[in-house]
């Protein structure tokens, strides 16, 4: 697992640069992930719409929603997580939707009424 500690930040760097425009960076990322898999370490990469799983994810940002179907669902991921077998080495960092109550405004006269 010490190798994972050294490689995980390199994988993060491949996401930090605009890798979608670079076949080289995408290739490096794939090679790093394959190396981790050969060591028994697998990426946790939730997709938008997946249910939020506290055991393998941590919220990076909470996004308000009024849609019940989106409550506690992943909006997007910020950083891959990694696991070795059932053990989570690093949870995936995700943006998650949560229902937020609508703010109710009370007029001045309603506040002063007995």
HELIX and SHEET records of a PDB file:
HELIX    1   1 UNK A    2  UNK A   16  1                                  15    
HELIX    2   2 UNK A   19  UNK A   21  5                                   3    
HELIX    3   3 UNK A   23  UNK A   38  1                                  16    
HELIX    4   4 UNK A   68  UNK A   70  5                                   3    
HELIX    5   5 UNK A  108  UNK A  112  1                                   5    
SHEET    1   A 3 UNK A  41  UNK A  44  0                                        
SHEET    2   A 3 UNK A  81  UNK A  84 -1                                        
SHEET    3   A 3 UNK A  87  UNK A  90 -1                                        
SHEET    1   B 3 UNK A  57  UNK A  65  0                                        
SHEET    2   B 3 UNK A  92  UNK A  99  1                                        
SHEET    3   B 3 UNK A  74  UNK A  79 -1                                        
END                                                                             
